[in-house]
Amino acid sequence: MDPNPTDALTFAKVLADDTRQRIMTCCCCGWRSVGDIVADLGGDVAQPTVSHHLAVLREAGLVQLRREGRQAFYSLDQAR
């Protein structure tokens, strides 16, 4: 089955964003909360923006989500 070019283009756009690349780097070695990621980014990116980028990354299958009560933790999907 040939990959869908639209899906490949969307996936490439997800990866091309500098902020999402920085977030993926933060999530590469373990589970991180949104607050941890904001802190790791040095306050350059606000929490709502980080949450938005995490949603995009999750939709693309690049990060995994784990919930503990009201807290959400993210980790890079190493298989992807």
C-alpha positions in Angstrom: 0.0 0.0 0.0 1.4 3.4 -1.0 1.5 6.0 1.7 -1.0 8.9 1.4 0.9 12.0 0.2 -1.4 14.2 2.2 -0.7 12.3 5.4 3.0 12.5 4.7 2.8 16.2 4.1 0.9 16.8 7.3 3.4 14.6 9.2 6.3 16.6 7.7 4.7 19.9 8.8 4.3 18.6 12.3 8.0 17.8 12.5 9.1 21.0 10.8 8.0 23.3 13.6 10.9 24.4 15.8 8.8 24.6 19.0 7.5 21.0 18.5 11.0 19.8 17.9 12.1 21.4 21.2 9.1 19.8 23.0 9.9 16.4 21.5 13.5 16.8 22.8 12.1 17.5 26.3 10.0 14.3 26.1 12.6 12.0 24.7 13.8 10.3 27.8 10.9 10.0 30.1 7.5 11.2 31.2 7.2 15.0 31.5 4.3 17.1 32.7 3.3 20.2 30.8 4.7 22.3 33.6 8.0 20.5 33.3 8.1 21.0 29.6 7.4 24.8 30.0 10.2 25.0 32.5 12.6 23.1 30.2 11.8 25.5 27.4 13.0 28.3 29.8 9.6 30.1 29.8 10.0 31.0 26.1 6.7 29.2 25.4 3.5 29.7 27.4 1.7 26.7 28.9 -1.4 27.0 26.6 0.9 27.0 23.6 2.8 24.0 24.9 -0.5 22.2 25.4 -1.6 23.0 21.9 1.7 21.7 20.4 1.4 18.5 22.5 -2.1 17.9 21.1 -0.7 18.2 17.6 2.2 15.9 18.4 -0.2 13.4 20.0 -2.5 13.5 17.0 0.5 12.7 14.8 1.4 9.8 17.0 4.7 11.3 18.1 4.0 11.5 21.8 2.1 9.3 24.3 -0.2 10.6 27.0 -0.4 9.2 30.5 -2.9 10.7 33.0 -2.5 10.6 36.8 -5.6 12.2 38.3 -5.8 15.6 36.8 -2.1 15.7 35.8 -1.1 14.8 32.2 2.4 13.4 31.4 3.9 13.1 27.9 6.6 10.9 26.5 8.1 10.7 23.0 6.8 7.6 21.2 10.1 5.9 20.5 8.5 3.4 18.1 7.2 6.2 15.9 
